[in-house]
Amino acid sequence: MHSRTLVLAATLGLMACARQVPASTRPASTSTAPRAVRLLLDTPAQETHTLTKLREDVEVDSTEGERTPRVVATGQTPTLSLDGNRARLYGDAQGTLGFAVDNFLLLEVLDANGKVTRRATVGFTEAVHMERDQVDSVGRRAFNFEPGEVDITALLPESAPFQVRATALDTWGVGRVSDVYLVLAPDSRDDEDDLRGQ
């Protein structure tokens, strides 16, 4: 009888331990798991004059080429939330490649009602104007960007849902864009910076 009691107690003890294990080994929440969404599909180079769609609400202070840019490609994310992550641009879903654009990207952040709340440009362009306001530029003035170099976290709401619409625009020469992905992921560098500050 005594040995049965010991076996029963041991079994119950193991079951209790087994029930506690999942609490510490639960999968990471979606807020810490990286999420990649394609913004734009690779579009080969085309001469500017062959791009027929204009973005007439945009005006570029162009010293050469057209003031009204032509649309190379456009894309939009589903509804997302930041959840404490950083939002950076890459050329692939794994976050290992950079991306390229000629001339520039117009990024527009939309709220839950589809209203544009923020805008920014990325790429090789002079001042861009919309609705009499100059659009802020994110990152350096260039055609090619390193993986994750362009961080757009500051454009996005911290807790509200949003969508990002990207339009690749061209003003002269040829227009093209590579694959562009928006990757939401925790910033491991924050921890490193905190340690350096101690």
C-alpha positions, 0 to 999 in steps of 0.5 A: 500500500505504501509503495502505491501511495508513493507512486501516486504522489510521484505521478501527481508531482510530475503532472503538476510539474508538467502543467507548469512547464508550458507557462515558461515555454509558451511561444513568443507573442506576436509582438516579439515575432518578426513580421514581414509584409511586401510593400512593392514588387520588383519592377524592371527599369522603364524609360520615364516617358513610357510610364503613363500614370501620373501622381498629380497630387505630388510636385517635385522641385526638379532641376531636371526632369518632370515636376509631376512624377510618374508611377512606377509601382504601388502597393499597400500593407494589410492592417498592422500594429507596431506592438513595440517593434521597430519598422524597417525597410528591406529587399526581402522577407528575411531581412537580409537584402537591401533595396533600390528605387529610382527615383523615390518612394512616397510612403503614406501611413493610413489610419483605421478609417483609411485617412492618410495621417503621415507621409515621407519620401525615401530615395533620390529626390529634391523637395517633394510637395503635397497639399502645399506642404513639403513632405519629410524625407527619411534616410539619405538621398540615394538610389540604393539602401542597405538592409534595414537602413531605412527605419520608419518607426517614427512615422507609425502610431505606437498603439493604433492600427495602421496601413502603409501605402508605398508608391515608387515614383520617377521624374526623369531617365528611367524608373524602377524599384526592387522588392521592398518589404516592411519588417516589424521586429524587436530592436536587439540594438536597444538592449546593447545600447542600454548596456553601453550606457551603464 
